[in-house]
Amino acid sequence: PLAFGARTVGPITFSLYWMLLGLTLATVGLQCLYLGILAQVFFDYTGEVTRKWFARFEYTRMVLLSAAVFLLGLGLTGSLLWYYVHHNFRLVMDTEVNHLGVAGLLLMIAGFMTFTFTLLLHSTAVVVWRRP
């Protein structure tokens, strides 16, 4: 909701600083989710959970989705960079482009983390499915 600027709810104004906190928490949360999935796959002795996660994170689909999310984030962050360069290397507070740039950073991080997680998940097939 903050991607297009600051929002005020009662006495609290959710500004760019709140957005940076949200970016940090979203990054940590996504990393925890992906590590939890990998732990489930490594300790799934029946194979049911592993099949479920492999079906949800189908390789080609997830790589394309990750690339799309990363490129969207790159575009948003690129607009912030363009704004910064064309305004004599200064950022004006409370402009929409600042918020879109931070949202772009989140998308880039999430896209890259999803891509690397997908690679790691599918590389576990060698370990998990060759287990005696």
Order of alpha helices (4+ residues) and beta strands (2+ residues): beta-beta-alpha-alpha-alpha-alpha
